[in-house]
């Protein structure tokens, strides 16, 4: 006998209410599943931050060395986009941590000390 799969969840996501939409996705998760999501969104947030920081450093160096050109403009665009993505993802990270009620420790943080 095949295991029964749970019924699909209707999230009824509303674009005008991002926090409500995030809450709908997180609804019904037990603490273990929620912690797993939290660990992954924290890791992803760190990747967004590192990417934005690397672009900022590259842009700062390029602007100091060369006049404004197409490469600088493209890099500035990439940096702005990275900032937007980081800030948008921060809302997700914040909502997940709020739902969990704590900031979980990442295993890789434990081994790096």
Secondary structure as GFF3:
##gff-version 3
##sequence-region A 1 113
A	DSSP	alpha_helix	18	26	.	.	.	ID=ss1
A	DSSP	alpha_helix	31	65	.	.	.	ID=ss2
A	DSSP	alpha_helix	70	100	.	.	.	ID=ss3
A	DSSP	alpha_helix	107	111	.	.	.	ID=ss4
###
